Amino acid sequence: QTQDQCDDSCHQNTDCRAWVFTPQAPSGFGSCKKGEACCYLKNGIPSNVTSTIPKIASRVVRMSYGEDSAHPAIGIRSAPPLGGLATGTIELRGDGTLTAWTVENNSPAGSAKLPKQKHAFFAARVQEGSKTWSRVLQTQPEGAVSGFGVSQLNFGGSPPMTRLQVKDALQPNVDISLFGYGRLAAGNMNKSHHPAIAFSMVFTNKGSQPVNVASLFNLPTYNENTNREGTVMSQFSTDSEVACMSNCTANAGCGSWRLEKNTCSLIKEMPYYEFADGVNSGTPVSVTKDGSQCVRLDKRGTAAMSGGYALCGAGTGAGSVTVGSGSKKSFDSFSANGFLNNVVELDDSISLSVNETIEAGKTTTITIVLGYYFPNHNYLSQILGNQYTKFFASATDASQQLLSKLTDAVSDAQAIQNPLLTSTLPVWMSDTLLGQLHHMRSAMWFHDGRWRQWEAYDCVNVDSVHNDGERHIPYIMLFPESTKSKVVGWGKAQLPNGMIQEQLACGCMGGIDSKFEHGCGRVMSDVSSMYIVYLLELLRWNNDQDFVKEWFPVAKKAAEWHISVSTFHNLPYKLQTTYDVLALNQYETCSYSAVFHILAMRSMAELCAFMGDEAGVARYNGVAKTAQESFENIMWNEEQGTYMAYYGGNKTIMSDTFYPQVLAYSVGLGPLVNETRLLSHLEMEQKVNFDGVGLQILTGRAGHTDPDIWMMANGDHGALLLQNAKTKADVEKALGETESPFVRIRTGLNDVWNAAGIMRGNYGRFPGSNYFTSHYGYYMTLWHTMLAMTKQVVNLPEGTVSFDPALGTSEPYQLPVFIPNVVGQLENDGSEWKLCLTAGTLTDVTITVSGKSAPKGTLTAPNCVSAKW
């Protein structure tokens, strides 16, 4: 091999960070032979040393993706998904484009999500006297409006909202911002399940004269860059999507159409569409003006993509609403006149405009709502329907109802956002917690009331229990009924031997499971155990006593199954875990599984206590005690001061061994293991496993390298430290050891709303990059870190809610509080504590903070309760 070939080899290997080449190797190494040319590839940058080997050469390869390479601005890679809960979403990106459309029941079991659509855009117009300014609110618009974009857009957003501020070189003395938002109301799934998005354009006249302002929304009538395969009825030559669409619409037997390379194909069926660059497709459609405020686009048929859109507009004054069709015609008319021609015909788009006059120094808001209504939600060929058809009759209905409730929509969003954004949490943490609500985009709420969710869009199984557990805190807090729906599904799929099955449909590494809601998967340590934990959480946090009584027999059978497979020193024997890639099930037992077993037994004992099952309390507490003693005896490495990752792995340290202990603290069970040893383990975990990007998942395993960052570990590490914190310094240390990968996502990768399940560690040319599976829930265990900031313990059957922040009584703080259906903020000013709710009600409870209680009573938002120190 030559030096140039060595350089090429390093560039072709993404793990290679540097290389060393010698024409004569001093000794044999790997495939290199002494005296022959050899190339050594390095996954890190070695220290410089002086060598006596003749003609030796080395080089550091520039990182392709890291600190020395630029990343797009925030809002370009991802943005908050806009749309009602479990109704599909659209992203309004930082460049003004609308992309990642899933409102047409797009999913891994249906059509692909839609990419950027050039005919989807907003425009603004300002006229002062004879001077007119009109622009598309995109930095690089395409198609008929190419060249009419703005110089700059300043982006900001937190679910369920996005904001774009216009900064244009020729902009008149009027400030313009565009806000996109949907419904998200804590504790109210029905209100949140609203298939519509409001787009409010805010104009502030900073001049001394009145100005006329106008807003335009242009909506495409077909799907760009999509292909549909089916039975071709006929074909003809054309370069016009409108001609192709018109022919299909006029043919009663046409289900869809495709335009590819100037050939229009009319297709009998309405198949799901897939991404195809340069190919456009669609369905037969009709467009109509719908009353004085709306324009409607209907897509014919009964398939998952059948349904429609509606644009409805209103302003804060006596605005003039006009409609039109065709991107070029609409924008030209809008630019020239500030209104449209009120002629709606089949074209590449429909559009709606609202214009108003603003006096000097005043502000006005023009809102256009996009309603969507696609009733036939599918899973492959099965039509399961959307729950929202029970609340809305059409896209126009959905649009008009949101238009009439804009103030409520903003207030509901602020009730969730403000306790986080106005808190004394670090900005990276509050912003990340809110950003994690983007995960709700993958939810499905079917017509029969079942709430289901994909593990991820690129890991296509449905509701894996262990993955759901890692992401479930915001769901159980904001919408506990969604969690209960899953618990019912898992319970119904329980095997006769008591094991809770991993998930309700399989398919992560293969195709989509042809069956739905049948139970399938692997034999795991963190599935049946997590099912038991769910019931305890629902009991203590949500006071779901009747629900727990109904599903208690399922939990008890699951507990007995857990005992039956815990045959290695009374610990689980060779069970798989959520950390499947690590293959911990090859060892007799692992610490992660062992602690989950202890958690399951302790949780089951508490459920038995609630049920009055004294024999069960004694049995499961006894099993837990025996398992804990065994765990301490065989898994503790005294020399290193850590628990082994697996039996026999003396030097191994697994960063997320104690995730089940995090769950135990959050539900109020206290320690499952020796806390002195736990803190020693966490100290060594940080010392050995932290690589500058985050906590490597596993170190010390002979013959293996496991250098990547699984996104649960850092948040859980911080939660454990906070639960054991006693001082402000302890809190600062815990947060400092938590933040690295979250800061990396937020201000390094600038990809807040598309976190990966696994990041690359600090090695190779892609350090700290998103590595494996997108829109994933691992990093949502950070919600436990938030709970640990207040050491919140909720036990509603006993009527108690307590907090014991390590910051104590003298240190001022404002910390968020989330309890199922309840949101608020806990405040200390040094003289008293105060709990103020922004959503929900706490009924007949005693609230205690740092040992000081307020009188028992009921607290309803937006009220507060307090007590003097």
C-alpha angles and dihedrals in degrees: 000000000000130000090254091052089051090054091049091050091054093049091051093052111074091202093057116103101165141000139212122203129191126177089213119035111217091217142357117283126169106316092345118105127210113266095016130104111274137186119205116198117206127202090202138031109271122213117265113260133174112249130198093200109115118246094359112161136188140179141187111227116223112248114254092205120018146067093329095051127072123245127206117264120270112283096031101088093037142348136191109290110244122212143073122305110283092353099103126265146231127209121225100205129207092260090055096255123135111226147149092053114189101157092107090071089272112176142133087275093051139017123349117257111267119252125217112319114210093206091057110088148126125230134191131203132193124186122188110178106308094341117099131187122184128168142166108244094237129094094222110019118184138208120019093357097047110139095025098092130119126260096239143359122201110213132208135156151154123180126305091021142058128189131197120189115201118229111175128167092228097036115138122233092287126105114223128193130171120209124192120193145150135195120293113159118173112239095007115094093169093055092044094049092080117139098217142088125210119215110194119189112201119203123190116191106216093174133089097246134064115263134197114231132186140184128207132194117192117195124192121236096209139033119263122213094015133122130204122196121203146109108326111222097182143339136210137172119261140129092212124099089193091057091049092047092046092053092050092047091051092051111078091202095053115106099177144340141222131203114201127161093346092308120118116206121193110210127205097214133050099234125180113271127236132198113274121165112232095009120107127194143168150155135263106283143181127205126203142164106249111204123309097308107038148058121199137209116196125192113207125233143040101271127113090267093049116105129067156243134251131196115205125177142197139160134207091252135036093306126182114232118201133171137205145155138238123053097241097040092047096047093045092051092044092050094047101041111010091241141066131247097251090233113129118191138147108290140128091290149358122231143192130199135189124192133187142167120245124200120227113286093011134117129219134183125214115194128195116184123206109210120189131189122185104156101181104077109181144199103204103302095346116098109213099166133218124278091222091074085077091062105034134043099201146344089273091053091050091048096048094046092054090045088058093048104045094124091051091049092054093044092050091051092048090050088064098035103044100061087057102036095046094044129105090244112121110274092241089057101046091044092048093049091053092043090055090068085079085083090077089076091087096057124115124199108191128208092255091057100259114141112207137168141193119243084230137323089257095041102055108198123115122242105337103196097223095047091045089053091057093054102030105097098086089043096051090044099047101028111014092170088068090058092047090053090057093046088056092050094049092045093053090051094053114134120239090252090060099255116139107225118242097244146348097247129012134216115111098131096025140033128311111291107253090213125065130206096006106118123245144152142088136327104262142174097218100051110064088034092052090050089060091048091053091058092050091050092049090049098048101033102035102022090233093165099155092046092051092049090053095051099033093098089057091051092048092052088049090052091051090050089052090054091048093057095043095090102134106087086326090302129112112284119223098327124162120243138197084267088071097150089064089060093217088163089077089074126073090250139340131214094240091058093042094055091045088055091052089048091051092051095047091048092048091052090055091049090050090051090054090049093049091244100147094173089054091050091054094044099050096040087051093050090048092051093049092047092048093051091049091048092052091047101049106025104045117098105203094187094056097031094232142102112252115247089228137000109288094014095116099172097033123117120189111197098213100039091123103050088117088056088055089055090048093053093047094051092046101253095124122209122000094184140027103300094205089056091043092058091047089052092050091050092053091042090060094042097049107025103039109098102175094270099058143297112320106229099233134009134177098038110141113237094008137090117203101171101149128109114244103200098229095065104072095046092047091047089055093046092054092049092048093049087057096039119120104174142036088255090056090052093050091049092050094049091045091055092047104049108068104090092036092052088047091057094043104044103011107044091020089215104122096151098050108048117174123230090234131026125200114256124233098293140094125013095306104056115169094006127137104270115170136022123352135231086023132167104219094099091054090084081086085088087072087056088056091050089050091057088071096025086229116197117183124187107165097174086063092040096240134131116176138178129189109178115192086227086077128203101305101050113084116233145158111205130178120248123203123180123159107292090355131096128177148125131260114215134188122186096176095262101059143357121239131191115199121185123214094182137017138006136276107207125209097339139146110228117204128185121187090339096311115113133199118217115280113267149112122292121196129182130290090028132094138217124202145174132199118242 
